[in-house]
Amino acid sequence: MPTVTPEVMARYEAVIGLEVHAQLDTVTKAFCGCSTKFGSAPNSNTCPVCLGLPGALPVLNKRALELALRASLAINCTIQPRSRFARKNYFYPDLPKGYQISMYELPLALAGGIDIEVEGEKKRIGITRLHMEDDAGKSLHEGFPDSDRWSYIDFNRCGVPLIEIVSEPDLRTPAEAYAYLNTLKQILEYTEVSDCNMEEGSLRCDANVSVRLRGAPKFGTKAEVKNLNSFRYLSHALEYEIERQIGVLESGGTISQETRLWNVAAGRTEPMRSKEFAHDYRYFPDPDLLPVTVSTATIEGVRKAMPELPDLKIARFRRDYGITPYDAGLLTATRTLADYFEATVKAGASAKSAANWISVELLRRLNDAGKEIADSPLAPAAMANLLAKVEKGEITAASGKKVFAKMFETGKSAAEIIAAEGFSQISDTGAIEKIAREIIAKNPDNVAKYRAGNEGVFKFFVGQVMRETRGQANPQLVNEIVKRVLSE
Ligand SMILES: [Zn+2]
């Protein structure tokens, strides 16, 4: 690929639209009673319906429809009173029915949008449509002794319910695409529509990308880039593809409308198939499934059962807990984290110290240990218990951090660790005064400086006393005593 200078890049603008597939978090498949459990023995979750055997009849999973309706409202789409499943016909070994059940000319919901934020700037990204469909199976080309000669097929994923969310071509940079996918993922997780586990394929993303000279009235020819199944791939693939297209145009070429695949190992997009040979999917209404009719009452029911969305939770956290906008944003990053914070406050911690300790101490340790908040060795009640001891002055904040580290490592309670390690706060005035006098006696130079008006050395004495007491002396008492002894 010819390299394009930043000056040339700056003359162009990218136009990006994303198609996101999310697996609905149901127990059973879209049109049969088979389990959707990930990781089951290959081909164990199958039946005549999801294998497309002759005579088998699909029945729509009510829960799947409810979740799809919930997602539609959460992304501000208008639910259509009548939608219809269609057959999307194509042949592929992982598709035993010979067609995918999708929606075509009558999708479930239309014309929504979500707000994203990039570098402090808010932007509304339009959503064209949301429709329901079922998933295909999986071909396994690797990992078997005879993989050089055979491919294996696992039909467990056949018939798993999905929603496809198609955005308007409103995204202009890889950073905006990243923010859009992140915001969408957060909404789908919050509403429990999908677990959005990208490693298990519950959230997948394809992108339509084109470039044009800034200010040009028309869109350029677009390429579809597939297989962007992690945030990292999305960013890298878009950056690559934008630069590739600008390079082609700058060297006098034209962009061909085609599907390209992100090659993770090679770090580039590669042509997969040209649209000239594009499938004709021969869509037609699925004769085995009734049209989907959604009444106003049903929509109102879904709206009433809607879990709190991220924006509303941030506003409520700021209002009810009086925490900073920054902390509110951080603590609502995932619903699990927000729940953890609220449970800690409910267990008796003050909102301010809970916000502080969770966002600083807990998140840092989880991050270092490569763990998620759901795997936290400290339950919210244990966290609240520790914070209460710090607030009541049983231990100092400095000791609290050490106790916290031990709790995180061992899973023991604050009380056990304080008893075993002797972290109790020293509030014995006599003991503190004795240490303070020793330190002051050992540092006549600094005493002279202090008396000459250098207030800064005061901190030195306090620091020395705290160090001598392993951070366990009551800081307020230390301040008072050092001040008194120095002024004698
Ligand atoms: Zn089945």
Boltz pocket constraint, residues with backbone or C-beta under 6 A from the ligand:
constraints:
  - pocket:
      binder: B
      contacts: [[A, 29], [A, 32], [A, 33], [A, 34], [A, 45], [A, 46], [A, 47], [A, 48], [A, 49], [A, 50], [A, 51], [A, 158], [A, 159]]
      max_distance: 6.0
